[in-house]
Amino acid sequence: EVQLVESGGGLVQHGGSLRLSCAASGFTFSRYPMSWVRQAPGKGLEWVSDISSGGTSTTYAASVKGQFTISRDNAKNTLYPQMSSLKPEDTAVYFCAKSRDRGQGTQVTVSS
């Protein structure tokens, strides 16, 4: 069974930084590309970023380009985004995803 557990969310000031984590289990993590998606209050899911299985290729949504750096540690079965220059509009629940599987999410709130 695929399990994805996000952590590291919280309240951060406008312009601040945060690093989330996603611990993966139940599958061979190093064989799969992974993603981050987010859901802002009252809005649908928004794709944020992808990373290839080996971590050498990354893509970002225009809305987060320059702010987010996705990475992974295949030895630890863990996915990360490093987020910087956070803005109130980045407030959302952040999920890591493997295809259609998602974790429970972690809340990020950016104060203005």
N, C-alpha and C positions, 0 to 999 in steps of 0.2 A: 504494500500500500504506500502510495506516494504521500510523504509528509513534508510540509514546508512551514517553518516556524520563523516568523519575522520578529525582530526586536530592535530596540534602539530609538524608537520614536519618543516624542515629547514636545515640550514647549520651547521655542527658540525665538530670539528677537530678529526683527527684520535685519537682513544683512549677515546673519549668523550662519554657522555651519553645523552639520549633523552627519553622522555616519550610521546607517542602518545595517543590519545583518539579516541573513536568511539562512537558517540551518536546514539542510535537506537530508532526507533519509527515505529508504524504501525503494530506491532505484540507483542505478550506476550514474552518479552525478556527472562525472567527467565525460560522459558520452552525449550529453544533451545541451543544446543551447538553452539559455535561460533569459528571463525578462523581468523587468519591473513595470508594474502598472499602478495607477493611482485613481482614487475616486474622491473628488472634492464634494463638499456638502451640497446635496441637491442635484448633483450631476452624475453622468454616466462614467463608466470606466474609460480612462485615458491611457493609452500605451505611452511609456516613458523611454524605455531603453531595452536593447537586446545585447547579449554577449554570446559569442560562439562557444562551442564546447571546450575548446582549448584556451579560450580567453584572448585570442589574438585579434579578433574582429569585434568591433562594437558599433552600435548605431544609436542615435538619440533623436527624440522628438525635437522639433524646432523650439518648442516652449522651454526646454531645459538645456539646450546645447550651450556649453560653456559653463554651466552650473553643476552638472552631474558628471561623475566619473564612475562608471560601472566596472566592477572587477570581480574576480572569483578566485578562490583557493580550492583547487580540486583535491588537494591532500586533506583538507578539513571539511569538504562537502559544504562549503559556505559561499554565499553570494553577497556582495556588498554594493551599495552605492555611496559614494562620498558626495554630499550635497553642500554647496557653498552659495554665498550671496542669496540666501533665501528671502523670498518675498511672501507677503500675505497670501497671494494667489497660489502659492505652493502648498497651502494648507490642504491636507487630504489624508485619507487612509492609504498607505502604501502597501502593495502586495508584491511578493515575488511569485513568479509563475513558470511552470514547465508546461508548455502547450496549454491545455485547458485547465490544468490543475493550479490552484492558488492556495496560499496560506490564509490565515485568519486576518492578516494585516496588522499594521502598526500605525497609530495615529501620529501625524506630524502637524503641529499647530505653530504658525509663524505670526507673531504679534506685530502690529504696525507701530 
